[in-house]
Amino acid sequence: MKKLLIAFLSMTVAGAAFAESEIDRGLKKFGIVDHNYVYKDIDLATNFFTIVTDTYAKSLPMNFNRFIEINGLMITPYYSYTNYRYTIPLDAEDRAIAKQELSSKQNLREICEDYFMSEKFMQANNFTMVYSYMDSDYRPLAKVTINNATCASVLAQ
């Protein structure tokens, strides 16, 4: 049962930091991007993402659910880094399952479809998202990188 829970959580946690299209709307509202979502003013974009990062940071660590917390987040105009930590202990077998599920093509496909492709600014500006996962003892489990090339590759399969 615990193994099934870990596999499910691994596949659903990936995009928690981004609400669908929320950032796109903000970038357009403040005139930071053009009609194709390409940055018009990189300094303004940098300030926008500094505010977004600071806003999220005030609520961290944040429980994603009772098994996973988000304990770090940084967003720049071209890059984001989100740190997730399992709050339940994982034995060696559970760690191996979590690593496999987090790095699976299915998980990458879901992240691309649900969180990367839905954000137009990411595609237009060759944005890179990095998700870092740790166990309850802060030992690394997996690091997942998503960008235009990653999504093109996994979505073509």
VMD Tcl script that draws the C-alpha trace (Angstrom):
set ca {
  {0.00 0.00 0.00}
  {2.77 2.43 0.93}
  {4.46 1.77 -2.43}
  {1.29 2.60 -4.35}
  {0.87 5.78 -2.33}
  {4.45 6.85 -3.08}
  {4.01 6.17 -6.79}
  {0.78 8.16 -6.89}
  {2.20 11.09 -4.93}
  {5.29 11.19 -7.08}
  {3.21 11.67 -10.18}
  {0.84 14.30 -8.75}
  {3.21 16.57 -6.86}
  {5.23 17.86 -9.77}
  {3.51 21.12 -10.61}
  {2.17 22.31 -7.31}
  {4.03 25.60 -7.41}
  {2.25 26.91 -10.49}
  {-1.45 27.64 -10.79}
  {-2.52 27.19 -14.40}
  {-2.15 30.41 -16.42}
  {-1.91 32.61 -13.31}
  {1.58 33.78 -14.24}
  {0.65 34.26 -17.93}
  {-2.21 36.54 -16.85}
  {0.06 38.58 -14.60}
  {2.74 38.99 -17.26}
  {0.16 40.22 -19.79}
  {-1.60 42.46 -17.28}
  {1.62 44.33 -16.52}
  {2.76 44.50 -20.15}
  {5.83 42.34 -19.51}
  {5.17 40.07 -22.49}
  {3.96 40.73 -26.02}
  {1.03 38.97 -27.71}
  {3.26 35.89 -28.23}
  {4.26 35.88 -24.53}
  {7.87 36.83 -25.36}
  {9.40 39.20 -22.81}
  {9.33 42.86 -23.85}
  {11.14 44.16 -20.76}
  {13.53 41.75 -19.02}
  {14.09 44.10 -16.07}
  {10.37 44.28 -15.44}
  {10.14 40.49 -15.84}
  {12.92 40.05 -13.28}
  {11.09 42.30 -10.82}
  {7.82 40.44 -11.44}
  {9.39 37.05 -10.70}
  {11.19 38.41 -7.65}
  {7.80 39.42 -6.25}
  {6.28 36.04 -7.17}
  {9.18 34.21 -5.49}
  {9.00 36.38 -2.37}
  {5.24 35.85 -2.14}
  {5.57 32.06 -2.34}
  {8.56 32.06 0.01}
  {6.51 33.60 2.80}
  {4.32 30.51 2.92}
  {7.17 27.96 2.89}
  {7.52 25.31 4.00}
  {4.04 24.47 2.76}
  {2.36 21.11 3.06}
  {1.38 19.87 -0.36}
  {-0.46 17.08 1.41}
  {0.21 15.13 4.57}
  {3.10 13.25 2.94}
  {4.94 15.94 0.97}
  {5.99 19.51 1.64}
  {7.32 22.22 -0.62}
  {10.26 23.76 1.18}
  {11.96 25.85 -1.47}
  {11.03 27.82 -4.56}
  {12.83 30.27 -6.81}
  {11.56 31.72 -10.09}
  {13.43 33.93 -12.55}
  {12.37 34.96 -16.07}
  {13.99 31.86 -17.57}
  {14.25 29.33 -14.75}
  {12.41 27.92 -11.75}
  {13.57 25.57 -9.03}
  {11.15 23.87 -6.66}
  {12.21 21.67 -3.76}
  {9.89 18.91 -2.52}
  {10.43 16.74 0.55}
  {8.61 13.58 1.52}
  {7.58 13.88 5.17}
  {7.18 10.14 5.65}
  {10.18 7.86 6.09}
  {11.12 5.81 3.04}
  {13.00 2.54 3.25}
  {15.43 1.53 0.51}
  {12.72 -0.11 -1.60}
  {10.40 2.90 -1.29}
  {13.26 5.24 -2.25}
  {13.96 3.18 -5.37}
  {10.27 3.22 -6.36}
  {10.03 6.99 -5.78}
  {13.15 7.62 -7.88}
  {11.82 5.47 -10.70}
  {8.35 7.08 -10.69}
  {9.64 10.65 -10.42}
  {11.96 10.15 -13.39}
  {9.52 8.13 -15.50}
  {8.46 9.22 -18.97}
  {4.86 9.16 -17.76}
  {5.65 11.67 -15.00}
  {7.58 13.89 -17.43}
  {4.68 13.73 -19.89}
  {2.19 14.73 -17.17}
  {4.34 17.65 -16.05}
  {4.68 18.84 -19.65}
  {0.98 18.52 -20.43}
  {-0.36 19.87 -17.14}
  {2.15 22.52 -16.12}
  {4.60 23.46 -18.85}
  {2.47 23.54 -21.99}
  {-0.32 25.41 -20.18}
  {2.04 28.33 -19.44}
  {2.61 30.18 -22.71}
  {5.45 32.33 -21.33}
  {7.47 29.19 -20.61}
  {7.35 27.98 -24.19}
  {7.93 31.44 -25.68}
  {11.01 32.17 -23.56}
  {12.64 28.71 -23.49}
  {11.94 28.44 -19.76}
  {13.43 25.62 -17.67}
  {11.67 24.12 -14.65}
  {13.62 21.99 -12.19}
  {11.91 19.88 -9.55}
  {14.14 18.50 -6.82}
  {12.78 15.73 -4.60}
  {14.18 14.64 -1.22}
  {13.27 12.05 1.35}
  {12.37 12.90 4.95}
  {16.07 12.95 5.87}
  {16.81 15.51 3.13}
  {18.62 12.93 0.98}
  {18.16 13.53 -2.76}
  {15.72 11.25 -4.56}
  {15.47 12.75 -8.03}
  {15.89 15.95 -9.98}
  {13.55 16.46 -12.93}
  {14.25 19.12 -15.57}
  {11.52 20.28 -17.93}
  {11.96 22.62 -20.90}
  {10.89 22.88 -24.54}
  {13.24 20.09 -25.61}
  {12.16 17.73 -22.82}
  {8.49 18.26 -23.61}
  {9.01 17.87 -27.35}
  {10.79 14.58 -26.72}
  {8.31 13.00 -24.27}
  {5.20 14.27 -26.08}
  {6.44 12.88 -29.40}
  {6.50 9.35 -28.00}
}
mol new
graphics top color blue
foreach p $ca { graphics top sphere $p radius 0.5 }
foreach p [lrange $ca 0 end-1] q [lrange $ca 1 end] { graphics top cylinder $p $q radius 0.2 }
display resetview
